[in-house]
Amino acid sequence: MSFTVIIFMVTVINSCKNGVEPEETNYHNKILFSSSRSGESQLYMMNPDGTDIKQITLGEYSHSGGRWSPDEKQIVAGTAQDWTTACYSQMVVLNVDGTNQRLLGCGSQMSWSPDGKKIVFAHSPRAELGDRTRYIYAINADGTGLIQLTNNLGVQDDTPVWSPDESTIAFSSDRNYPTGPLGSEIYLMNADGSNQRRLTYTDSLINGSPSWSPDGKQIAFQSNGKIALINHDGSGFQILKSGFQSKEFVFLQPRWSPEGKHIVTWSYSTDGLVRRYIFIMNIDDALMRRVIDDSTANSPDWSK
């Protein structure tokens, strides 16, 4: 046993004798992401500068698309556990250390309500029959109280997310493109599914994965492979210009930093080399920096 290990053991023993608990992991201002660096896709977290990477989930089932609960005590994610042709993705809620995993049922693209009591998600209930319709639902975090929020047959409603004040849900939909998946726009609805209205009017663009700014005034979203912003009232649409946002990379799933000055996003290359990276973008000047060197990293989410 090395001298360093002996010192560590003595320190831990003395801390316990003195009634001092070992320091707990701080989950504030952490970036959650998915990666298959160890084989199957699993959940990891890191500091915003890419340091202190920790693996959260492991085992025979994959985990992906994780989202922090508002208090950073839980994560909702997709898992391959109990996968069937009628349920292409199971939702699972787990503690931030990967323990106490509880299946919620079929669904994907999850998002927590600001009070942490509900989860909104998308699901195609008849996908095994060839029906492309995808609806948006909400469910209590304990798996009870399932309700359906959208009901447009033949339409794909996706990527729902709650506003900070919990009154509104932003989502994407191809309901204005009836001939097929030629495009999608961002929509808003009340938290109970009422008053569904269109927010973006870009036409013939693929818009999705909306993310509310912490103050609720803006929404970031992916727009034809780039990151865009729009005010909550539909004004101020803009594409954030960056040198990285070229034809070689497609950027997806933007998520705001806690202070609202940055966005974390992931990209994949269009050159056939299947490269994936996580980037952080400044809101004020659109400067981007690559956070980690992991060609399988995706679906980041920033804790408060």
C-alpha positions in Angstrom: 0.0 0.0 0.0 1.5 3.4 -1.0 2.2 6.2 1.4 -0.5 8.4 -0.3 -3.2 5.8 0.1 -2.4 5.4 3.8 -2.7 9.1 4.4 -6.1 9.1 2.6 -7.4 6.3 4.7 -6.2 7.9 7.9 -7.9 11.2 6.9 -11.2 9.5 6.2 -11.0 7.6 9.5 -10.3 10.7 11.5 -13.1 12.6 9.7 -15.5 9.9 10.7 -14.3 9.9 14.3 -14.8 13.7 14.4 -18.3 13.4 13.0 -17.4 14.9 9.7 -19.0 13.3 6.7 -17.0 12.9 3.5 -17.6 15.8 1.1 -20.7 15.3 -1.1 -20.7 15.9 -4.9 -22.0 19.3 -5.8 -24.4 19.0 -8.7 -24.9 22.7 -9.3 -23.7 24.2 -12.6 -22.9 20.7 -14.0 -23.4 19.5 -17.6 -25.1 16.2 -18.0 -24.5 14.3 -21.3 -24.8 10.9 -23.0 -21.8 9.1 -24.3 -20.9 5.6 -25.5 -17.2 6.0 -24.6 -17.5 2.8 -22.5 -19.6 0.8 -24.9 -23.3 1.2 -24.4 -24.6 4.8 -24.2 -24.6 5.9 -20.6 -25.0 9.2 -18.7 -22.1 11.3 -17.5 -21.7 14.7 -16.0 -18.8 17.2 -16.0 -17.9 20.8 -15.2 -18.7 23.4 -17.9 -15.0 23.5 -18.8 -15.0 19.8 -19.5 -13.1 18.7 -16.3 -14.1 16.3 -13.6 -16.1 13.8 -15.8 -18.1 11.3 -13.8 -20.1 8.3 -15.1 -23.6 8.2 -13.6 -25.2 5.0 -15.1 -23.7 1.7 -16.1 -24.9 -1.9 -16.6 -26.4 -3.9 -19.4 -29.0 -1.3 -20.5 -28.2 1.9 -22.3 -29.2 5.4 -20.9 -29.5 8.5 -23.0 -31.0 12.0 -23.3 -30.8 12.7 -19.5 -32.4 15.8 -18.1 -31.8 17.3 -14.6 -34.6 17.8 -12.2 -34.9 21.4 -11.0 -33.3 20.6 -7.6 -30.5 18.5 -9.2 -31.5 15.5 -7.1 -32.9 13.4 -9.9 -32.5 12.7 -13.6 -35.1 11.6 -16.2 -33.6 9.7 -19.2 -34.4 7.2 -21.9 -33.4 3.6 -21.4 -33.3 0.4 -23.4 -34.7 -1.6 -20.4 -38.0 -3.4 -21.3 -37.7 -2.2 -24.9 -40.4 -3.6 -27.2 -41.6 -2.9 -30.7 -44.5 -1.1 -29.1 -42.2 0.9 -26.8 -39.1 2.0 -28.6 -37.9 4.1 -25.6 -38.7 3.7 -21.9 -38.5 6.6 -19.6 -36.6 6.2 -16.3 -36.2 8.4 -13.3 -33.1 7.9 -11.2 -31.1 9.6 -8.4 -28.2 11.7 -9.6 -25.7 9.0 -8.5 -27.5 6.4 -10.7 -29.3 4.6 -7.9 -33.1 4.0 -7.4 -34.1 3.7 -11.0 -37.9 3.7 -11.6 -39.4 3.1 -15.0 -42.2 5.6 -16.0 -43.4 3.9 -19.2 -43.0 4.6 -22.9 -41.8 8.0 -24.1 -38.9 10.2 -25.1 -37.7 13.8 -25.2 -38.6 14.4 -21.6 -38.5 17.7 -19.6 -39.3 18.5 -15.9 -41.8 21.0 -14.7 -40.1 23.8 -12.8 -41.5 22.5 -9.5 -40.1 19.1 -10.2 -43.5 17.4 -9.8 -44.3 16.5 -13.4 -42.5 15.4 -16.6 -43.7 16.3 -20.1 -42.7 14.0 -23.0 -43.4 12.8 -26.5 -44.7 9.4 -27.6 -46.0 7.6 -30.6 -48.5 5.1 -29.2 -49.1 3.2 -32.5 -45.6 3.3 -34.0 -45.5 -0.5 -34.4 -48.6 -0.2 -36.7 -46.8 2.3 -38.9 -48.7 5.3 -37.5 -46.3 8.2 -37.5 -48.5 10.3 -35.1 -46.6 11.6 -32.1 -48.4 13.2 -29.1 -47.3 15.2 -26.1 -48.1 14.0 -22.7 -47.5 14.9 -19.1 -47.1 12.6 -16.1 -46.4 13.0 -12.4 -42.8 12.2 -11.5 -44.0 9.1 -9.5 -45.6 7.7 -12.6 -49.2 8.6 -11.8 -51.6 11.1 -13.4 -50.9 10.6 -17.1 -52.6 13.1 -19.3 -52.5 13.8 -23.1 -51.9 17.4 -24.1 -52.0 17.2 -27.9 -54.2 15.1 -30.2 -53.5 15.9 -33.8 -53.8 12.7 -35.8 -51.0 12.2 -38.4 -48.9 15.0 -36.8 -45.6 14.7 -35.0 -45.5 16.9 -31.9 -42.0 16.8 -30.3 -39.5 18.1 -27.8 -41.8 19.7 -25.2 -40.3 21.9 -22.5 -41.9 24.0 -19.7 -41.4 27.7 -19.3 -39.8 28.9 -16.0 -43.1 30.2 -14.6 -44.7 26.8 -15.4 -47.6 28.4 -17.4 -46.5 27.5 -20.9 -45.0 24.6 -22.8 -42.9 25.1 -25.9 -42.7 22.3 -28.4 -42.0 21.5 -32.1 -44.5 20.2 -34.6 -44.8 19.5 -38.3 -48.6 20.2 -38.3 -48.2 22.9 -40.9 -46.4 20.5 -43.3 -49.2 17.9 -44.0 -47.4 16.2 -46.9 -44.7 14.8 -44.7 -41.6 15.8 -42.7 -40.6 18.7 -44.9 -40.2 21.0 -41.9 -41.3 21.9 -38.4 -42.0 25.0 -36.4 -41.9 26.0 -32.7 -45.3 26.2 -31.0 -46.6 27.2 -27.6 -49.5 25.9 -25.5 -50.8 26.4 -22.0 -49.6 23.8 -19.5 -52.9 22.0 -19.7 -52.7 21.7 -23.5 -55.1 24.5 -24.3 -54.4 27.6 -26.5 -52.0 25.9 -28.9 -50.4 28.6 -31.1 -47.5 28.9 -33.6 -44.4 30.9 -32.5 -42.0 30.6 -35.5 -42.8 31.3 -39.2 -39.5 30.3 -40.9 -41.1 27.9 -43.5 -39.4 24.9 -45.0 -36.9 24.8 -42.1 -36.5 22.1 -39.4 -37.0 23.8 -36.1 -37.0 21.9 -32.9 -35.7 21.3 -29.3 -36.8 24.6 -27.8 -35.2 25.7 -24.6 -36.5 28.6 -22.4 -34.0 31.2 -21.1 -33.9 31.3 -17.3 -35.8 34.6 -17.2 -38.5 33.2 -19.6 -38.0 36.0 -22.1 -36.3 34.0 -24.9 -36.3 30.6 -26.5 -33.3 29.0 -28.0 -33.9 26.2 -30.6 -32.2 24.3 -33.4 -33.0 25.7 -36.9 -31.8 23.8 -39.9 -28.6 22.7 -38.1 -27.9 26.1 -36.5 -28.8 27.6 -33.1 -31.5 30.3 -33.2 -33.2 32.6 -30.7 -36.6 34.1 -30.6 -38.5 36.2 -28.0 -41.4 34.5 -26.2 -43.8 36.7 -28.1 -42.5 35.7 -31.5 -40.4 38.8 -32.2 -36.6 39.1 -32.5 -35.9 35.9 -34.4 -32.2 35.5 -35.1 -29.6 32.9 -36.0 -26.6 33.0 -33.8 -23.7 33.3 -36.2 -20.5 31.3 -35.4 -17.5 30.1 -37.4 -18.3 26.5 -36.3 -21.8 26.7 -37.7 -20.8 25.8 -41.2 -22.0 23.1 -43.6 -19.6 20.6 -41.9 -21.5 20.6 -38.6 -25.2 20.3 -37.6 -26.0 21.7 -34.1 -28.8 20.3 -32.0 -30.6 20.5 -28.6 -29.5 23.9 -27.2 -29.7 24.2 -23.4 -29.2 27.5 -21.4 -26.6 28.0 -18.7 -28.0 28.9 -15.2 -27.2 32.6 -15.6 -28.5 32.9 -19.1 -25.3 34.0 -20.8 -24.3 30.7 -22.5 -25.8 27.8 -24.4 -24.6 24.2 -24.4 -25.2 22.3 -27.6 -23.9 19.2 -29.4 -23.1 18.7 -33.0 -22.4 16.0 -35.5 -20.3 16.3 -38.6 -21.8 16.0 -42.1 -18.5 14.7 -43.7 -19.3 11.1 -43.1 -16.8 10.6 -40.3 -19.5 10.4 -37.6 -17.9 13.0 -35.3 -19.9 14.3 -32.3 -18.9 17.2 -30.0 -20.3 19.2 -27.2 -19.9 23.0 -27.6 -20.6 26.0 -25.3 -21.7 29.2 -27.1 -21.7 32.7 -25.8 -25.1 34.5 -26.2 -23.7 38.0 -26.8 -21.1 37.3 -29.5 -21.9 33.6 -30.6 -18.3 32.5 -29.9 -18.1 28.8 -29.5 -15.6 26.5 -27.8 -15.5 22.7 -27.8 -15.8 21.3 -24.3 -14.6 17.7 -24.5 -12.8 15.5 -26.9 -15.5 12.7 -27.1 -16.7 11.8 -30.6 -19.8 10.0 -29.1 -21.0 12.8 -26.7 -24.5 14.2 -27.2 -27.7 15.5 -25.6 -26.2 17.9 -23.0 -28.2 19.5 -20.2 -27.1 22.2 -17.8 -28.1 22.1 -14.1 -28.9 25.3 -12.2 
